[in-house]
Amino acid sequence: MTPMFQDEGSSSATSSPLQFFSMMSLSPSLGSPYPWLKELKSEERGLYLIHLLLTCANHVATGSLENANVALEQISQLASADGDTMQRIAAYFTEALADRILKAWPGLHRALNSTKISLVSEEFLVRKVFFEMLPFLKVAFVLANQAITEAMEGEKMVHVIDLNAAEPAQWIALLQVLSARPEGPPHLRITGVHQQKEVLDQMAHRLTEEAEKLDIPFQFCPIVSKLENLDMEKLRIKTGEALAISSVLQLHSLLASDDELLKKKSPLASKSSSGIPMPRVLQMNQGTLGELLEKEMGNGYSASPDSTSSSPLSLTASVKLDSFLNAFWSLTPKVMVITEQDSNHNGSTLMERLLEALYSYAALFDCLESTMARNSIERLKVEKMLFGEEIKNIIACEGCERKERHEKLEKWIQRLDLAGFGNVPLSYYGMLQAKRLLQGYGCDGYRMREENGCVLISWQDRPLFSVAAWRCRK
């Protein structure tokens, strides 16, 4: 069996270090299946898991389900949700690929998921652990609050619209900053949008309590709604209010509404979803799992010219998102701060998304590896209920079901520019505060850098989140 996905012009002598593995039969031998797998060292196992995942995904993309099943069986011998970083990430990508296969039989898929229970309280707590244990959202909140504070200087009535009102910490910090204004605090009104009433009730209680403690005139207006169903009339902007809008990891989901073309395709993608040729992801000079990915990507798999420009929506307007941005523009906010995952998970093919997702989630899993013990229940929940569900959505879903359509900062800059917004460079003071917060984590893997007036928050050299501030162009 010859190595799969070999670069054109490369000789067998200089191809992937996994050539040895790819030449092995994928058919189980008599007796214990794949006994040699258990003897692999950690790095060999990591490299082979990457190879198997890419091989399996390629079989899924081309409809070779028998071969995909054999690859899944081999992966199951090595992957583990409580093992090392590569074993853990392989477990969730394997689950996502298997889920994609099952979607070819909707009745079977629905039956297997019919008793699945999703507890709002559990999901809320998992997101809370992610917020507390990793610095990304805390940094975003610091930058956003500074941008809002500067935009609202001298204003007597301030209205903030939070498009995902789930975490009170950001607004408690803003209340504290506004209470210390030399000219005195403004009247602050926060409109919170969330699909769960219980979450909004908790938010209202915490913020009202803090405002009373600080003696700030305050009002919280809850709107129970999914973002895509938000009625703009309910925002009720009052005359004389200075408006700020905050969106944290929300706007990318609106891109799903326009994907009718992919919705009509079979769950097992057509030939256009074939993994050949596969794109090479942006290089990541990162230790542990990042190095394993780089080693395999650099040696055995062919590249497309630019995977970050191959999103199906790269040059196409999104009707739903554009209508939202136009509606926000018509409200003339003094500032709108947008935080998004800085990854290209909105590619048109399975292989493209899988490769990009491997890189970004490799970095996130490495963050947890450096922060939390492997046997931590909280870590397992974040990986399964947050990262695992996102991976499953990116890999297993198509059409309107695929909500996790993360895009790179440059795409968001284009979209906001076309919608009539101009970039507001994040201030030096805000970035200084954010850098101090990162340094306080005592881990040199976290980085941030300024790019075109925006900020990218990274693990090692891999950008994971972007923060940008905008205002209406006159």
PyMOL commands that set and color helices and strands:
alter all, ss='L'
color gray80, all
select helices_A, chain A and resi 19-22+35-39+42-61+65-78+85-102+106-113+120-133+136-151+169-179+197-214+227-229+232-235+251-258+260-263+271-273+289-300+307-309+319-330+350-371+377-396+399-401+409-418+428-439
alter helices_A, ss='H'
color red, helices_A
select strands_A, chain A and resi 157-162+187-194+218-224+242-248+335-341+421-424+446-451+454-459+462-472
alter strands_A, ss='S'
color yellow, strands_A
deselect
rebuild
show_as cartoon
